[in-house]
Amino acid sequence: MKAFLEPYYSGSHRSFADSVIKMFPGEFVLFTLPGRHWKWRMHGAAVSLARQVMDSGIDFTDIIATSLIDLALLRSIITPKLPECRYTVYFHENQLCYPWSQNDKDPTERKDLHYGFMNFTTALTADRVIFNSKYNMNSFFGALGPFLKAFPDENLDGSIAGIIAKSEVVYPGFEPVNVKREQNGVPVILWNHRWEYDKNPDEFFNSLFMLKDKGIKFRVAVAGEERTRAPEIFAKAKDKLKNEIISWGYLESRNDYFELLGKCDILPVTAHHEFFGISVLEAASAGVIPLLPLRLSYPELFPQNVFSEFYYDEGGLTQALINAIVNRGMFDTGKISERACKFRTDEVLRSLNGSF
C-alpha cells in the first residue's frame, strides 16, 4: 500500500492528488492538510502528516509527498516505524524560482532562503524526484548550483548530480472541457487564473484598457480564485470595464465554469509564474485561443514551431490581442483543443506509478 501526502490540499494540488487516487484505485491512501499558510505547511506539515500516517496503522511500502513539505523531517519521523519505506517527492513548484511580490520584503532582507534550502534537502533525501514540467526541473537545477555556492563553505553543490540522476518529469494532467461553444460577434476575453501578483494581472487589464481607449469592441469574463488581498487592479478593472463584463468572480460550480469557457474566445496569458498551466489547458481544450508569452512552461504545452501564432513578444500583448480579434477565424480551435488534450490525466499519469 502507498501513501499520498498533500500538505496543501487546494487548487491544482488538490486536483492532482484526486487524479492520482482515481487513476490507481485501491493503491493509495490520501492524507491531506488544508490549502492555506504555505510557509507554515513547509515547516509543520511533516509533523502533522507523519502522525496521520503512523496513526493509520498501515505498513506503507511507499510514500509520495508534494513539494510544500520538509521531506527530510518527514522521513526522520516515520523511518523508525517504517524503515523500508521508499519516498518520492512531486514538485508542483520550487521555491528557488518562485517570483516574489513587490510588496514582500523577504528577498531583500534574505529571510526566506531556507525555503529554497528545504527544497534542496527534500530532493536530496527522496528516493525519487518528480517535477511537473521540464521547465520546473530545468529552472530548479539551473538555480540550485548558484544558490548553494552562495553559502560560506561545505561545497554542497556536489550533491546536485545525484539528485539529477534520480529526477524525471511527469505532467500532472487535467480533465479536458467538453462544452458547446457559442459563436460571438463581439469576442469575449478571458481571465481564469488566481487573482495574485505572480499571474501579472496589471499587464492583462492594462491591455484591455488600451483596447477600450482605441474603440475596439470586446467583452470580458474574469474567473479564477480570489484571495483575501487581490491586487488593486481588479477593483479598477471592475469599474473601468463595467460595460464589457459578462462574468466576474470565482465560480464555485465546475459546470458553471465550463459553460463560461464555452462563451469565451481569447485567453491572453501574462503570468510571471507557471510551472505547468492547468488553467491554460482547460481553456484551450474548450477551444479558447491562448495568447502566450514565450517563457515558463508554455513552450512545452504549445511548441513554438507548431503554434507560433500563439506567442507574443515582450510588451506586445495589446497588438497580439488586436490581431487575434481581427483574425479570429484564422485560428484552428479544433487543433488547439487536440493539442491540449494530449495532457489529459489518463494519458500523462500512467508513468507515475512506475516511479516508485
C-alpha positions in Angstrom: 0.0 0.0 0.0 1.2 3.5 -0.8 0.5 6.8 0.9 0.0 10.1 -0.9 0.7 13.2 1.2 -0.7 16.5 0.2 0.1 19.3 2.6 -1.7 22.0 0.5 -5.0 20.3 -0.5 -6.4 23.1 -2.7 -6.4 24.2 -6.4 -4.1 22.3 -8.7 -2.5 20.4 -5.8 -5.9 19.0 -4.9 -6.8 18.2 -8.5 -3.6 16.2 -8.9 -4.0 14.3 -5.6 -7.5 13.4 -6.5 -6.5 12.3 -10.0 -3.8 10.0 -8.6 -6.3 8.4 -6.2 -8.8 8.0 -9.1 -6.2 6.7 -11.6 -4.9 4.0 -9.3 -7.9 2.8 -7.3 -7.0 0.8 -4.1 -3.3 1.5 -4.3 -3.1 4.8 -2.4 -4.3 6.2 0.9 -4.6 10.0 0.7 -3.5 12.2 3.7 -4.1 16.0 3.5 -3.9 19.3 5.2 -6.0 22.4 4.2 -4.5 24.6 1.4 -3.5 27.7 3.4 -0.4 29.2 5.1 2.1 27.7 2.7 5.1 28.8 4.7 3.8 27.1 7.8 3.0 24.0 5.8 6.6 23.7 4.7 7.7 23.8 8.4 4.9 21.9 10.2 3.2 19.7 7.6 5.8 16.9 8.0 5.0 16.5 11.7 1.2 16.5 11.2 1.2 14.2 8.2 3.7 11.8 9.8 1.3 11.5 12.7 -1.6 10.7 10.3 0.5 8.1 8.5 1.6 6.3 11.7 -1.8 6.6 13.3 -3.4 4.8 10.3 -1.6 1.6 11.4 -0.9 0.7 7.7 2.6 -0.6 6.8 3.1 1.5 3.8 5.8 0.5 1.3 5.9 3.9 -0.5 5.2 7.5 0.3 4.7 10.2 -2.3 4.6 13.7 -0.9 4.3 17.0 -2.8 6.7 19.9 -2.6 5.3 22.1 0.2 6.8 19.7 2.8 10.1 19.1 4.6 10.7 15.6 3.4 13.9 15.2 5.4 11.9 15.8 8.6 9.0 13.6 7.5 11.4 10.7 6.8 13.2 11.1 10.1 9.9 10.8 12.0 8.5 7.8 10.0 11.6 5.7 9.4 11.7 4.1 12.9 8.2 2.7 12.3 8.6 2.1 8.6 12.3 1.5 8.0 11.9 0.0 4.5 9.6 2.7 3.1 10.6 4.4 -0.1 10.0 8.2 -0.6 9.1 10.2 -3.7 8.6 13.9 -3.9 6.5 15.6 -6.6 7.5 19.2 -7.2 4.5 21.3 -8.2 6.7 24.3 -7.8 10.1 25.2 -6.5 11.0 28.0 -4.1 14.2 28.8 -5.9 12.4 30.2 -8.9 9.1 31.4 -7.4 8.6 35.1 -8.1 8.3 37.5 -5.1 5.7 40.1 -4.7 7.0 43.7 -5.0 5.4 44.3 -1.5 7.3 41.4 0.1 10.5 42.5 2.0 11.8 39.0 2.5 14.0 38.9 -0.7 16.0 42.0 0.2 16.2 41.0 3.9 17.1 37.4 2.8 14.8 35.9 5.5 13.4 33.1 3.4 16.4 31.4 1.9 15.6 28.4 4.0 12.5 27.5 1.8 14.8 27.0 -1.2 17.2 25.1 1.1 14.3 22.9 2.2 13.5 22.1 -1.4 17.2 21.1 -1.7 17.2 18.8 1.3 13.8 17.4 0.3 15.2 16.4 -3.1 18.4 15.2 -1.5 16.6 12.8 0.8 14.0 11.5 -1.6 14.5 8.2 -3.4 12.7 9.6 -6.5 12.2 13.2 -7.5 9.5 14.1 -10.0 8.8 17.5 -11.5 5.5 18.6 -13.1 7.3 20.1 -16.2 10.6 20.3 -17.8 10.6 24.0 -17.1 10.2 23.3 -13.4 13.0 20.8 -13.4 15.4 22.8 -15.5 14.8 26.0 -13.6 15.3 24.3 -10.3 18.7 22.7 -11.3 19.7 25.9 -13.1 19.2 27.9 -9.9 20.4 25.3 -7.4 24.1 25.5 -8.1 24.4 29.3 -7.7 22.2 29.1 -4.6 24.3 26.5 -2.8 27.6 28.3 -3.8 26.4 31.4 -2.1 26.8 29.8 1.3 30.2 30.3 3.0 31.6 26.8 2.8 31.0 23.0 2.5 30.6 22.9 -1.3 27.1 21.4 -1.1 26.7 21.8 -4.9 28.5 18.4 -5.2 25.2 16.8 -4.3 23.4 18.1 -7.4 24.4 15.3 -9.8 22.9 12.7 -7.5 19.6 14.5 -7.4 19.6 14.9 -11.2 20.2 11.1 -11.6 17.0 10.3 -9.7 14.8 13.0 -11.3 12.2 12.8 -14.0 9.2 14.7 -15.4 5.6 13.5 -15.1 3.0 16.1 -16.1 0.1 16.4 -13.6 -2.6 16.2 -16.3 -6.0 17.8 -16.4 -9.6 16.9 -17.3 -10.5 18.3 -20.8 -13.5 20.6 -21.0 -16.2 19.3 -23.4 -18.7 22.1 -23.9 -20.8 23.6 -26.7 -19.1 26.8 -28.0 -21.1 30.0 -28.6 -20.4 32.0 -31.7 -19.8 35.5 -30.6 -20.0 38.6 -32.8 -18.0 40.6 -30.2 -15.1 38.5 -28.9 -15.1 37.5 -25.2 -11.7 37.8 -23.5 -11.0 35.5 -20.5 -9.0 35.7 -17.3 -9.1 32.3 -15.5 -6.1 32.5 -13.2 -5.6 33.1 -9.5 -6.1 36.8 -8.5 -2.5 37.2 -7.4 0.6 39.3 -8.4 2.5 36.4 -9.9 -0.1 36.0 -12.6 0.6 39.6 -13.7 -3.0 41.0 -13.8 -1.7 44.5 -14.4 -0.5 43.7 -17.9 -3.6 41.9 -18.7 -6.0 44.6 -17.7 -3.9 47.5 -18.9 -4.0 45.9 -22.4 -7.8 45.8 -22.1 -7.9 49.4 -21.1 -5.9 50.3 -24.2 -8.3 48.3 -26.4 -11.2 50.2 -24.9 -9.4 53.5 -25.4 -8.9 52.6 -29.1 -12.6 51.9 -29.5 -12.1 48.2 -30.1 -15.2 46.2 -29.1 -14.8 43.2 -26.8 -16.4 41.6 -23.7 -14.5 40.3 -20.7 -15.0 37.3 -18.3 -13.0 37.2 -15.1 -12.9 33.9 -13.3 -10.2 32.3 -11.1 -9.8 32.1 -7.4 -9.9 35.4 -5.5 -7.7 35.6 -2.4 -8.2 37.9 0.5 -5.8 40.5 -0.8 -6.4 40.7 -4.6 -4.2 43.2 -6.4 -5.7 46.6 -6.7 -6.0 46.4 -10.5 -9.1 44.1 -10.1 -11.1 46.8 -8.4 -10.0 49.3 -11.0 -10.9 47.0 -13.9 -14.3 46.1 -12.4 -15.2 49.8 -12.6 -13.5 50.8 -15.8 -14.7 47.8 -17.7 -18.2 47.6 -16.2 -19.9 47.8 -19.6 -17.8 45.0 -21.0 -18.1 42.5 -18.2 -20.2 39.3 -18.8 -19.0 37.4 -15.7 -16.9 38.5 -12.7 -15.6 36.4 -9.8 -14.8 32.8 -8.9 -17.4 30.2 -10.0 -17.9 27.6 -7.3 -19.5 25.1 -9.7 -17.2 23.4 -12.2 -20.1 23.1 -14.6 -20.7 26.9 -14.5 -17.0 27.4 -15.1 -17.0 25.0 -18.1 -20.1 26.8 -19.5 -18.3 30.1 -19.2 -15.3 28.7 -21.1 -17.7 27.9 -24.0 -18.6 31.6 -24.1 -15.1 32.8 -24.4 -12.9 33.4 -27.4 -9.4 34.6 -26.4 -7.2 33.9 -23.3 -4.3 36.4 -23.0 -1.7 35.0 -20.6 0.6 37.3 -18.8 2.0 35.2 -15.9 5.4 35.6 -14.4 5.0 32.2 -12.7 3.7 29.0 -14.3 5.3 25.6 -13.6 2.6 23.7 -15.6 -0.6 25.6 -16.7 -3.8 23.8 -16.0 -6.0 26.9 -16.5 -4.5 27.5 -19.9 -5.1 23.8 -21.0 -8.6 23.9 -19.7 -9.5 26.9 -21.7 -7.6 25.6 -24.8 -9.4 22.2 -24.6 -12.7 24.2 -24.8 -11.4 25.9 -28.0 -10.4 29.2 -26.5 -7.4 30.8 -28.3 -4.4 31.2 -25.9 -2.0 34.2 -26.4 1.2 33.3 -24.6 4.5 34.9 -23.6 7.5 32.9 -24.8 8.6 31.8 -21.3 7.9 29.4 -18.4 6.2 26.1 -19.2 4.1 27.4 -22.2 6.5 26.2 -25.0 6.2 22.7 -23.6 2.4 22.9 -23.8 2.3 24.5 -27.3 5.6 24.2 -29.1 6.5 27.5 -30.8 7.5 25.8 -34.1 3.9 24.5 -34.4 1.9 27.2 -32.7 3.9 30.3 -33.4 0.7 32.3 -33.8 0.0 31.9 -30.1 3.1 33.8 -28.9 3.7 37.5 -28.5 6.9 39.4 -27.8 7.6 41.2 -24.5 5.4 44.3 -24.5 3.4 43.1 -27.5 0.3 41.8 -25.8 -2.0 44.7 -26.9 -1.1 44.3 -30.6 -1.4 40.5 -30.3 -4.9 40.9 -28.9 -5.9 43.3 -31.7 -4.5 40.7 -34.3 -6.4 37.9 -32.6 -9.7 39.9 -32.6 -9.3 40.8 -36.2 -8.2 37.4 -37.3 -10.2 35.1 -35.1 -11.3 32.9 -38.0 -7.7 32.1 -38.8 -7.2 30.1 -35.6 -8.0 26.4 -35.7 -9.8 25.8 -32.5 -10.0 22.1 -33.2 -6.2 21.9 -33.4 -5.9 23.9 -30.2 -8.2 21.5 -28.4 -6.5 18.5 -29.8 -3.1 19.6 -28.6 -4.4 20.5 -25.1 -5.9 17.1 -24.8 -2.5 15.4 -25.1 -2.1 16.4 -21.4 -5.2 14.8 -20.2 -4.9 12.9 -16.9 -5.3 9.4 -18.2 -2.6 10.0 -20.8 0.2 11.5 -18.7 -0.2 9.8 -15.3 0.3 6.3 -16.5 4.1 6.6 -15.9 3.7 7.9 -12.3 3.1 4.5 -10.7 6.3 3.2 -12.2 8.2 5.9 -10.4 8.2 4.1 -7.1 
